[in-house]
């Protein structure tokens, strides 16, 4: 299952419709909270092997709050669409 996701840096986002990699779907993980809380969660994700600390985007303040956000984008391999493997509605 881990093979379905391909890591990529936040700066190299490619849209799902990109002709060069149409079989990859971006999956976004978003953390919103206090600066301290977000940093702690990033460290927790690192500790369990989910993501490297530098894979997350820089912390971005949310307007009119004391909250920040960060995002991690992974790419999921989309399954091949083979008509012979589709189930009929019967």
KOLMAR-929975 format. One record per residue: residue in one letter; x, y, z of N, C-alpha, C, O, CB in turn. Coordinates in Angstrom, 1 decimal. Glycine has a CB too. Example, Ala and Ser with C-alpha at 12.3 -4.5 7.8 and 13.67 -1.06 7.14 Angstrom:
A; 13.2; -5.7; 7.8; 12.3; -4.5; 7.8; 13.2; -3.3; 7.8; 14.2; -3.3; 8.5; 11.3; -4.5; 9.0
S; 12.8; -2.2; 7.1; 13.7; -1.1; 7.1; 12.9; 0.0; 7.9; 13.4; 1.1; 8.0; 14.1; -0.6; 5.7
***
This chain:
X; 0.8; -1.2; 0.0; 0.0; 0.0; 0.0; 0.9; 1.3; 0.0; 0.5; 2.2; -0.6; -0.9; 0.0; 1.2
X; 2.0; 1.2; 0.7; 2.9; 2.4; 0.7; 3.4; 2.7; -0.7; 3.8; 3.8; -0.9; 4.0; 2.2; 1.7
X; 3.4; 1.7; -1.5; 3.9; 1.9; -2.9; 3.0; 2.8; -3.7; 3.4; 3.3; -4.7; 4.1; 0.6; -3.6
X; 1.7; 3.0; -3.3; 0.8; 3.8; -4.0; 1.1; 5.3; -3.9; 0.7; 6.0; -4.8; -0.6; 3.6; -3.5
X; 1.9; 5.7; -2.9; 2.2; 7.1; -2.7; 3.7; 7.3; -3.1; 4.6; 6.6; -2.7; 1.9; 7.5; -1.3
X; 3.9; 8.4; -3.8; 5.2; 8.8; -4.2; 5.5; 10.2; -3.6; 4.7; 11.1; -3.8; 5.4; 8.9; -5.7
X; 6.5; 10.3; -2.8; 6.8; 11.6; -2.2; 7.3; 12.6; -3.2; 7.9; 12.3; -4.2; 7.9; 11.4; -1.1
X; 7.0; 13.8; -2.9; 7.4; 14.9; -3.8; 7.5; 16.2; -2.9; 6.7; 16.4; -2.0; 6.5; 15.1; -5.0
X; 8.4; 17.1; -3.3; 8.5; 18.3; -2.5; 7.4; 19.2; -2.9; 6.8; 19.1; -3.9; 9.9; 19.0; -2.9
X; 7.1; 20.1; -1.9; 5.9; 21.0; -2.1; 6.1; 22.0; -3.3; 5.1; 22.4; -3.9; 5.7; 21.8; -0.8
X; 7.3; 22.3; -3.6; 7.6; 23.2; -4.7; 7.4; 22.6; -6.1; 7.4; 23.4; -7.1; 8.9; 23.8; -4.6
X; 7.2; 21.3; -6.2; 7.1; 20.7; -7.6; 5.7; 20.1; -7.8; 5.6; 19.0; -8.3; 8.2; 19.7; -7.7
X; 4.7; 20.9; -7.4; 3.4; 20.4; -7.6; 3.0; 20.3; -9.0; 3.2; 21.3; -9.8; 2.4; 21.3; -6.8
X; 2.5; 19.2; -9.4; 2.0; 19.0; -10.8; 0.5; 18.7; -10.7; 0.1; 17.8; -10.0; 2.8; 17.8; -11.5
X; -0.2; 19.3; -11.6; -1.7; 19.1; -11.6; -1.9; 17.7; -12.1; -1.1; 17.1; -12.8; -2.4; 20.1; -12.5
X; -3.1; 17.1; -11.7; -3.5; 15.8; -12.0; -3.6; 15.6; -13.5; -3.4; 14.5; -14.0; -4.8; 15.4; -11.4
X; -3.9; 16.6; -14.3; -4.1; 16.5; -15.7; -2.8; 16.7; -16.5; -2.8; 16.8; -17.7; -5.1; 17.5; -16.1
X; -1.7; 16.8; -15.8; -0.4; 16.9; -16.5; -0.2; 15.8; -17.5; -0.3; 14.7; -17.1; 0.7; 17.0; -15.5
X; 0.2; 16.2; -18.7; 0.4; 15.1; -19.7; 1.6; 14.2; -19.5; 1.7; 13.1; -19.9; 0.5; 15.7; -21.1
X; 2.6; 14.8; -18.7; 3.8; 14.0; -18.4; 3.6; 12.9; -17.4; 4.3; 11.9; -17.4; 4.9; 14.9; -18.0
X; 2.6; 13.1; -16.5; 2.4; 12.1; -15.4; 0.9; 12.0; -15.1; 0.4; 12.3; -14.0; 3.1; 12.5; -14.1
X; 0.1; 11.6; -16.1; -1.4; 11.6; -15.9; -1.8; 10.5; -14.9; -3.0; 10.5; -14.4; -2.1; 11.4; -17.2
X; -1.0; 9.5; -14.6; -1.4; 8.4; -13.8; -1.1; 8.7; -12.3; -1.4; 7.9; -11.4; -0.6; 7.2; -14.1
X; -0.7; 10.0; -11.9; -0.5; 10.3; -10.6; -1.5; 11.3; -10.1; -1.8; 12.3; -10.8; 0.9; 10.9; -10.4
X; -2.1; 11.1; -8.9; -3.1; 11.9; -8.3; -2.5; 12.6; -7.1; -2.0; 11.9; -6.2; -4.4; 11.1; -8.0
X; -2.5; 13.9; -7.0; -2.0; 14.6; -5.8; -3.0; 14.4; -4.6; -4.2; 14.6; -4.7; -1.8; 16.1; -6.0
X; -2.4; 14.0; -3.5; -3.2; 13.9; -2.2; -2.6; 14.9; -1.3; -1.4; 14.9; -1.0; -3.1; 12.4; -1.6
X; -3.4; 15.7; -0.7; -2.9; 16.8; 0.2; -3.2; 16.6; 1.6; -4.4; 16.2; 2.0; -3.5; 18.2; -0.3
X; -2.2; 16.7; 2.5; -2.4; 16.6; 3.9; -2.2; 18.0; 4.5; -1.2; 18.6; 4.3; -1.4; 15.6; 4.6
X; -3.2; 18.5; 5.3; -3.1; 19.9; 5.8; -3.2; 19.8; 7.3; -4.0; 19.1; 7.9; -4.3; 20.7; 5.2
X; -2.3; 20.6; 7.9; -2.3; 20.8; 9.4; -2.6; 22.2; 9.7; -1.9; 23.1; 9.1; -1.0; 20.3; 10.1
X; -3.6; 22.5; 10.5; -3.8; 23.9; 11.0; -3.9; 23.9; 12.5; -4.5; 23.0; 13.1; -5.2; 24.4; 10.3
X; -3.2; 24.8; 13.1; -3.2; 24.9; 14.5; -2.3; 26.0; 15.0; -1.8; 26.8; 14.2; -2.8; 23.6; 15.2
X; -2.0; 26.0; 16.3; -1.0; 27.0; 16.8; 0.3; 26.6; 16.3; 0.6; 25.5; 15.9; -1.0; 27.0; 18.4
X; 1.2; 27.5; 16.2; 2.6; 27.3; 15.7; 3.2; 26.1; 16.5; 3.8; 25.2; 15.9; 3.5; 28.5; 15.9
X; 3.1; 26.1; 17.8; 3.7; 25.0; 18.6; 3.0; 23.7; 18.3; 3.7; 22.7; 18.2; 3.6; 25.4; 20.1
X; 1.7; 23.7; 18.2; 1.0; 22.5; 17.9; 1.3; 21.9; 16.5; 1.4; 20.7; 16.4; -0.5; 22.7; 18.0
X; 1.4; 22.7; 15.5; 1.7; 22.3; 14.2; 3.1; 21.7; 14.1; 3.4; 20.6; 13.5; 1.6; 23.4; 13.1
X; 4.1; 22.4; 14.8; 5.4; 21.9; 14.8; 5.5; 20.5; 15.5; 6.2; 19.6; 15.1; 6.4; 22.9; 15.5
X; 4.8; 20.4; 16.6; 4.7; 19.1; 17.3; 4.2; 18.0; 16.5; 4.7; 16.9; 16.5; 3.9; 19.2; 18.6
X; 3.1; 18.3; 15.7; 2.5; 17.2; 14.9; 3.5; 16.9; 13.7; 3.5; 15.7; 13.3; 1.2; 17.7; 14.3
X; 4.2; 17.8; 13.2; 5.2; 17.5; 12.1; 6.2; 16.6; 12.7; 6.6; 15.6; 12.0; 5.8; 18.8; 11.6
X; 6.7; 16.9; 13.9; 7.7; 16.0; 14.5; 7.1; 14.6; 14.8; 7.8; 13.6; 14.7; 8.1; 16.6; 15.8
X; 5.8; 14.5; 15.2; 5.2; 13.3; 15.5; 5.1; 12.4; 14.2; 5.3; 11.2; 14.2; 3.7; 13.5; 16.1
X; 4.7; 13.1; 13.1; 4.6; 12.4; 11.8; 6.0; 11.9; 11.4; 6.1; 10.8; 10.8; 4.0; 13.3; 10.7
X; 7.0; 12.7; 11.7; 8.4; 12.2; 11.4; 8.8; 11.0; 12.2; 9.4; 10.1; 11.7; 9.4; 13.4; 11.6
X; 8.4; 11.1; 13.5; 8.7; 10.0; 14.4; 8.1; 8.6; 14.0; 8.7; 7.6; 14.3; 8.3; 10.3; 15.8
X; 6.9; 8.7; 13.4; 6.3; 7.4; 13.0; 6.7; 7.1; 11.6; 6.2; 6.1; 11.0; 4.8; 7.5; 13.2
X; 7.5; 7.9; 10.9; 8.0; 7.5; 9.6; 7.0; 8.0; 8.5; 7.1; 7.5; 7.3; 8.2; 6.1; 9.5
X; 6.1; 8.8; 8.8; 5.1; 9.3; 7.8; 5.7; 10.3; 6.8; 5.4; 10.2; 5.6; 3.9; 9.9; 8.4
X; 6.5; 11.2; 7.3; 7.0; 12.3; 6.4; 8.2; 12.9; 7.0; 8.3; 13.0; 8.2; 5.9; 13.4; 6.1
X; 9.2; 13.3; 6.2; 10.3; 14.0; 6.6; 9.9; 15.4; 7.0; 8.9; 16.0; 6.4; 11.5; 14.1; 5.6
X; 10.6; 16.1; 7.9; 10.2; 17.4; 8.4; 10.3; 18.4; 7.2; 9.4; 19.3; 7.1; 11.2; 17.9; 9.5
X; 11.2; 18.3; 6.3; 11.4; 19.2; 5.3; 10.4; 19.0; 4.1; 10.5; 19.7; 3.1; 12.8; 19.2; 4.8
X; 9.6; 18.0; 4.2; 8.6; 17.7; 3.1; 7.4; 18.7; 3.3; 6.6; 18.9; 2.3; 8.1; 16.3; 3.1
X; 7.1; 19.2; 4.4; 6.0; 20.1; 4.7; 6.3; 21.5; 4.2; 7.5; 21.9; 4.2; 5.7; 20.1; 6.2
X; 5.3; 22.2; 3.8; 5.5; 23.6; 3.3; 5.9; 24.4; 4.5; 5.7; 24.0; 5.7; 4.2; 24.1; 2.6
X; 6.4; 25.6; 4.2; 6.7; 26.6; 5.4; 5.4; 26.9; 6.1; 4.3; 26.9; 5.5; 7.4; 27.8; 4.8
X; 5.5; 27.2; 7.4; 4.3; 27.5; 8.2; 3.8; 28.9; 7.6; 4.6; 29.8; 7.5; 4.7; 27.6; 9.7
X; 2.5; 28.9; 7.4; 1.9; 30.1; 6.8; 0.8; 30.6; 7.8; -0.1; 29.9; 8.2; 1.2; 29.8; 5.5
X; 1.0; 31.9; 8.3; 0.0; 32.4; 9.2; -1.4; 32.5; 8.6; -1.5; 32.9; 7.4; 0.4; 33.8; 9.7
X; -2.5; 32.3; 9.3; -3.8; 32.5; 8.8; -4.3; 33.9; 9.3; -4.1; 34.2; 10.4; -4.8; 31.4; 9.4
X; -4.9; 34.6; 8.4; -5.2; 36.0; 8.7; -6.2; 36.1; 9.9; -7.1; 35.3; 10.0; -5.9; 36.6; 7.4
X; -6.0; 37.1; 10.7; -6.8; 37.4; 11.8; -7.0; 36.3; 12.8; -8.0; 36.3; 13.6; -8.2; 37.8; 11.3
X; -6.0; 35.5; 12.9; -5.9; 34.4; 14.0; -4.5; 34.3; 14.5; -3.6; 34.9; 14.0; -6.5; 33.0; 13.4
X; -4.4; 33.4; 15.5; -3.0; 33.1; 15.9; -2.6; 31.7; 15.4; -1.8; 31.0; 16.0; -3.0; 33.1; 17.5
X; -3.3; 31.3; 14.3; -3.0; 29.9; 13.8; -2.1; 30.0; 12.6; -2.0; 31.0; 11.9; -4.3; 29.3; 13.4
X; -1.5; 28.8; 12.3; -0.7; 28.7; 11.1; -1.1; 27.4; 10.4; -1.8; 26.6; 11.0; 0.9; 28.6; 11.4
X; -0.7; 27.3; 9.1; -1.0; 26.0; 8.4; 0.2; 25.6; 7.6; 1.1; 26.4; 7.3; -2.2; 26.2; 7.5
X; 0.2; 24.3; 7.3; 1.2; 23.7; 6.5; 0.6; 22.6; 5.7; -0.4; 22.0; 6.1; 2.4; 23.2; 7.3
X; 1.2; 22.3; 4.6; 0.6; 21.3; 3.7; 1.7; 20.3; 3.2; 2.9; 20.7; 3.0; -0.1; 21.9; 2.5
X; 1.3; 19.1; 3.0; 2.2; 18.0; 2.5; 1.5; 17.4; 1.3; 0.3; 17.1; 1.4; 2.6; 16.9; 3.6
X; 2.2; 17.3; 0.2; 1.6; 16.7; -1.0; 2.3; 15.4; -1.3; 3.5; 15.4; -1.5; 1.6; 17.7; -2.2
X; 1.5; 14.4; -1.4; 2.0; 13.1; -1.9; 1.3; 12.8; -3.2; 0.2; 13.3; -3.4; 1.8; 12.0; -0.8
X; 1.9; 11.9; -4.0; 1.2; 11.5; -5.2; 0.9; 10.0; -5.2; 1.7; 9.2; -4.8; 2.2; 11.8; -6.4
X; -0.4; 9.8; -5.5; -0.9; 8.4; -5.5; -0.9; 7.9; -6.9; -1.3; 8.6; -7.8; -2.3; 8.4; -4.9
X; -0.4; 6.7; -7.1; -0.5; 6.1; -8.4; -1.9; 5.7; -8.7; -2.5; 4.9; -7.9; 0.4; 4.8; -8.5
X; -2.5; 6.2; -9.7; -3.9; 5.8; -10.0; -3.9; 4.5; -10.7; -3.1; 4.1; -11.5; -4.5; 6.9; -11.0
X; -4.9; 3.7; -10.3; -5.0; 2.3; -10.9; -5.3; 2.4; -12.4; -6.0; 3.3; -12.9; -6.1; 1.5; -10.2
X; -4.8; 1.5; -13.1; -5.0; 1.4; -14.6; -6.5; 1.2; -14.8; -7.2; 0.4; -14.1; -4.2; 0.3; -15.3
X; -7.0; 1.9; -15.8; -8.4; 1.7; -16.2; -8.6; 0.8; -17.3; -8.4; 1.1; -18.5; -9.1; 3.1; -16.5
X; -8.8; -0.5; -16.9; -8.9; -1.6; -17.9; -10.3; -2.0; -17.9; -10.9; -2.4; -16.9; -7.9; -2.8; -17.6
X; -11.0; -1.9; -19.1; -12.4; -2.2; -19.2; -12.7; -3.7; -18.9; -13.8; -4.0; -18.5; -12.9; -1.9; -20.6
X; -11.7; -4.6; -19.0; -11.9; -6.0; -18.7; -12.0; -6.2; -17.2; -12.5; -7.3; -16.8; -10.8; -6.8; -19.3
X; -11.5; -5.3; -16.4; -11.6; -5.5; -14.9; -12.7; -4.8; -14.3; -13.0; -5.0; -13.1; -10.3; -5.1; -14.3
X; -13.5; -4.1; -15.0; -14.7; -3.4; -14.5; -15.8; -4.4; -14.3; -16.0; -5.3; -15.0; -15.1; -2.2; -15.4
X; -16.5; -4.1; -13.2; -17.7; -5.0; -12.9; -18.9; -4.4; -13.6; -19.1; -3.2; -13.7; -17.9; -5.0; -11.4
X; -19.7; -5.3; -14.1; -20.9; -4.9; -14.8; -22.0; -4.7; -13.7; -21.8; -5.2; -12.6; -21.4; -6.0; -15.8
X; -23.0; -3.9; -14.1; -24.0; -3.6; -13.1; -25.0; -4.7; -13.0; -26.1; -4.5; -12.4; -24.7; -2.4; -13.5
X; -24.7; -5.9; -13.4; -25.7; -7.0; -13.4; -25.5; -7.8; -12.1; -26.3; -8.8; -11.9; -25.5; -7.9; -14.5
***
